[in-house]
């Protein structure tokens, strides 16, 4: 089973409010001592909290039911019951929350410090001290606590990265991200080596860093679900800049680039409006100067990740584009 998981269904049940108390104090000249039953405590709520150290939804494949504590019962001397403890669930940045029963979008947790109340705890019941009146000085009535909210949620992860690598299988995306970052994706000479998105941090020095994302290779028809299609196309929706990576030895690089753009546009036309850069990879496989000539014809850059050629210029180019690009937003 892959260590990457980008979908999960969970059940959240907030705590019920605690019951109010029926109690009477001993006090001279007051009927039955006077009511002093306290209110019940509030039930615990369930919160989804973004944690940048959490990368996937894998933990939710096993743990699917989350319950918060109930509120405590009120007691005499108008003492309120203890509030139930909130349950905090940590999720990756970029988690989209949908009501599993109605398909209603509920939250899009893009911000790195986002907190969202998934289910509110129930209000505690009123103790009998609350019901004392001039005509009813010894009420024997108290409220039960209100039930907490409960719902079934569908979680979908859309990764948040600065720059996304888009290309066909074996275009060299894994080799590139391994060369420019600390990421260590699986690399081999057969298609679909990368079966899940990979993130790597690119460090340019001078406190300049950006997050690069390697999307599993696309094929023609990916927008209709072919290959890994729908599984991973949504992950590039949040990237700020796209790099189209095309194998320079491809018979017709311009046609390959057109197919990539068509598939992205068929998925979402917004992707075509993102700042983008075309890069021809594997320049080391052609005679000197030929890769550069092909790149020039496309208005592209030529690189060789194996020989570390053109990578410094590529990183600086991406950084300049990011500097001018808008920040990631909810989608």
C-alpha positions in Angstrom: 0.0 0.0 0.0 1.3 3.5 -0.9 2.4 5.7 1.9 0.6 8.5 0.2 -3.1 8.9 0.8 -5.1 11.9 -0.5 -8.7 10.9 0.3 -10.5 9.8 3.4 -14.0 9.6 5.0 -14.3 10.2 8.7 -17.2 10.5 11.2 -17.0 13.3 13.8 -19.2 13.4 16.9 -18.9 16.3 19.2 -19.6 15.9 22.9 -23.1 16.3 24.4 -23.7 19.0 26.9 -23.8 17.8 30.5 -27.1 17.8 32.4 -28.0 20.5 34.8 -28.4 19.6 38.5 -31.4 19.6 40.8 -30.1 20.6 44.2 -31.2 22.6 47.3 -29.1 24.4 49.8 -29.9 24.5 53.4 -30.8 28.1 54.3 -33.2 29.3 57.1 -36.5 30.7 56.0 -36.0 29.6 52.4 -38.4 26.8 51.1 -36.5 23.5 50.8 -33.3 25.4 51.4 -33.4 27.2 48.0 -32.4 25.8 44.6 -28.6 25.8 43.9 -28.3 23.3 41.1 -25.6 24.3 38.7 -25.5 24.1 34.9 -24.0 21.3 32.9 -20.7 21.7 31.2 -20.4 22.3 27.4 -19.6 19.3 25.3 -16.2 19.2 23.6 -16.0 20.4 19.9 -14.0 18.7 17.2 -11.5 21.0 15.4 -9.5 20.4 12.2 -6.1 22.0 12.5 -3.6 22.4 9.7 -0.2 20.9 10.6 2.6 21.4 8.1 4.3 18.3 9.4 1.4 16.2 8.3 1.8 15.4 4.6 -1.0 12.9 3.8 -4.4 11.6 5.0 -2.9 8.1 5.6 -3.7 8.2 9.4 -7.4 8.4 8.5 -7.4 5.2 6.6 -7.5 3.3 10.0 -9.0 5.9 12.4 -12.3 7.0 11.0 -14.4 7.8 14.1 -13.6 10.8 16.2 -15.6 11.6 19.4 -15.1 14.5 21.7 -15.7 14.4 25.5 -19.2 15.0 27.0 -19.8 17.9 29.3 -19.9 17.2 33.0 -23.0 17.3 35.1 -23.8 20.4 37.2 -23.8 20.1 41.0 -24.9 21.9 44.1 -23.8 25.4 45.2 -24.5 26.5 41.6 -21.3 24.7 40.5 -21.2 24.2 36.7 -20.1 20.9 35.3 -16.7 20.6 33.7 -16.6 21.5 30.0 -15.7 18.5 27.7 -12.3 18.7 26.2 -12.1 19.7 22.5 -10.7 17.1 20.2 -8.1 18.5 17.8 -7.5 16.6 14.6 -4.4 17.5 12.6 -4.6 17.5 8.8 -2.3 18.4 6.0 -2.2 21.9 4.5 -4.5 21.9 1.5 -7.2 19.6 2.9 -10.7 20.2 1.4 -13.6 19.2 3.6 -16.9 18.1 2.1 -20.2 16.9 3.7 -20.2 13.2 2.7 -24.0 13.1 2.7 -24.8 16.2 0.7 -21.6 16.8 -1.2 -21.6 20.4 0.2 -18.2 22.0 0.4 -17.6 23.0 4.0 -14.0 24.2 4.3 -10.8 24.6 2.3 -7.8 24.6 4.6 -5.2 26.3 2.6 -3.6 28.6 5.2 -0.8 27.1 7.2 -2.4 28.0 10.5 -6.0 27.3 9.6 -8.4 26.0 12.3 -11.9 24.8 11.4 -14.7 23.7 13.7 -15.9 20.4 12.2 -18.6 19.7 14.9 -19.6 22.0 17.8 -20.2 20.6 21.3 -23.6 20.7 22.8 -24.6 23.4 25.3 -24.9 22.3 28.9 -28.3 22.0 30.5 -29.6 24.5 33.0 -29.6 23.6 36.6 -32.7 24.2 38.8 -31.2 27.5 40.2 -32.0 29.0 36.8 -35.7 28.3 37.1 -36.4 30.0 40.5 -39.1 32.6 40.3 -41.1 34.6 42.9 -44.0 32.1 42.5 -41.8 29.0 42.2 -39.0 29.3 44.7 -38.2 25.5 44.8 -38.2 24.3 41.2 -37.5 20.7 40.7 -36.6 21.1 37.1 -33.3 21.0 35.2 -32.4 20.6 31.5 -30.6 17.7 30.0 -27.6 18.8 27.9 -28.0 19.6 24.2 -26.5 16.9 21.8 -23.3 17.8 20.0 -23.1 18.1 16.3 -22.2 15.0 14.3 -21.6 14.5 10.6 -19.7 12.4 8.1 -16.9 14.2 6.3 -15.1 13.5 3.1 -11.5 14.8 3.2 -9.6 15.4 -0.1 -6.1 16.6 -0.2 -4.9 19.2 -2.8 -1.2 19.7 -2.2 0.0 23.2 -1.7 3.3 23.7 -3.6 5.0 26.7 -5.2 5.9 25.1 -8.5 4.6 21.9 -10.2 6.3 19.7 -12.7 4.0 18.5 -15.5 5.1 16.0 -18.1 4.6 12.6 -19.7 6.0 9.5 -18.0 9.8 9.3 -18.2 10.1 13.0 -19.0 12.7 13.2 -16.3 10.6 14.8 -13.5 11.8 12.5 -10.8 15.4 12.9 -11.8 15.0 16.7 -11.8 13.4 17.0 -8.4 16.0 14.7 -7.0 18.8 16.9 -8.5 17.5 20.2 -7.2 16.0 19.3 -3.8 16.3 16.8 -1.0 13.4 14.7 -2.3 14.3 11.1 -3.2 11.5 9.7 -5.5 11.8 6.3 -7.2 13.7 6.6 -10.5 13.7 4.0 -13.2 13.6 3.8 -17.0 10.0 2.6 -17.3 6.7 4.6 -17.3 4.8 5.6 -14.2 7.7 5.3 -11.8 6.1 8.0 -9.7 2.7 6.8 -8.5 2.1 9.6 -6.0 3.0 13.3 -5.8 6.4 14.1 -4.4 7.4 17.4 -2.7 10.9 18.7 -2.5 12.3 21.9 -1.0 14.6 23.8 -3.4 17.2 25.9 -1.5 18.8 28.8 -3.5 20.7 30.2 -0.5 20.2 33.7 0.9 17.1 32.4 2.7 15.4 31.7 -0.6 13.4 28.5 -0.8 10.5 27.1 -2.7 8.5 23.9 -2.7 8.6 21.9 -6.0 6.1 19.2 -6.7 6.5 16.2 -9.0 3.1 15.2 -10.4 2.8 11.5 -11.7 3.3 11.4 -15.5 0.3 12.3 -17.6 -0.8 10.6 -20.7 -3.2 11.7 -23.5 -6.7 11.4 -22.1 -5.6 12.0 -18.5 -8.4 14.6 -18.0 -10.9 11.9 -18.8 -9.4 9.6 -16.2 -6.9 7.6 -18.3 -3.7 6.5 -16.6 -3.4 8.2 -13.3 -5.6 11.0 -14.6 -8.1 12.2 -12.0 -6.1 10.8 -9.2 -3.5 13.5 -9.4 -4.5 16.3 -11.7 -6.2 18.1 -8.9 -2.9 18.4 -7.0 -1.6 21.0 -9.5 -4.6 23.3 -9.0 -2.9 25.0 -6.0 0.6 25.4 -7.6 1.6 29.0 -8.3 3.8 28.2 -11.3 3.9 25.3 -13.7 6.9 23.8 -15.4 6.1 21.8 -18.5 8.9 19.2 -18.8 9.3 17.6 -22.2 11.9 15.0 -23.2 14.1 16.7 -25.8 14.5 13.4 -27.7 10.8 13.3 -28.4 10.1 13.2 -32.1 7.9 16.3 -31.9 8.4 18.3 -28.7 5.9 21.0 -29.8 3.2 18.4 -30.2 3.9 16.8 -26.9 3.7 20.3 -25.3 0.4 20.9 -27.0 -1.0 17.6 -25.7 0.1 18.4 -22.1 -1.6 21.8 -22.3 -4.7 20.3 -23.8 -5.1 17.8 -20.9 -4.6 20.5 -18.3 -7.1 22.8 -19.9 -9.6 20.0 -20.2 -9.3 19.5 -16.5 -9.4 23.2 -15.6 -8.9 26.2 -17.8 -7.5 28.0 -14.8 -4.4 25.9 -15.1 -3.6 27.4 -18.4 -3.7 30.9 -16.9 -0.9 30.0 -14.4 2.6 31.4 -15.1 4.4 28.6 -16.8 7.8 27.7 -18.2 8.7 25.1 -20.8 11.8 23.0 -20.2 13.4 20.4 -22.4 15.0 17.6 -20.4 17.7 15.1 -21.1 19.9 17.5 -23.2 22.8 15.1 -22.6 21.3 12.6 -25.0 21.7 14.9 -28.0 24.8 16.2 -29.8 26.2 19.5 -28.5 24.0 22.4 -29.4 21.1 20.4 -30.8 19.1 20.5 -27.5 19.5 24.2 -27.3 18.3 24.7 -30.8 15.2 22.7 -30.2 14.6 24.6 -27.0 15.0 27.9 -28.8 12.4 27.0 -31.3 9.9 26.5 -28.5 11.0 29.4 -26.4 12.1 26.9 -23.8 15.1 26.1 -21.7 17.3 23.0 -22.2 18.7 21.1 -19.2 20.4 17.9 -18.2 19.6 16.9 -14.6 22.0 14.0 -14.9 24.9 16.3 -15.7 23.6 19.2 -13.6 23.5 21.4 -16.7 21.2 24.4 -16.7 19.8 23.7 -13.2 21.0 26.8 -11.5 19.5 29.0 -14.3 16.2 27.0 -14.1 16.0 27.5 -10.3 16.6 31.2 -10.6 14.0 31.5 -13.4 11.4 29.7 -11.3 12.2 31.9 -8.3 11.7 35.1 -10.4 8.3 33.8 -11.6 7.3 32.9 -8.1 8.3 36.4 -6.9 5.7 37.8 -9.3 3.0 35.1 -9.0 0.0 35.4 -6.6 -0.1 33.2 -3.4 -2.1 30.0 -3.4 -5.8 30.4 -2.8 -8.7 28.1 -2.0 -10.1 26.4 -5.1 
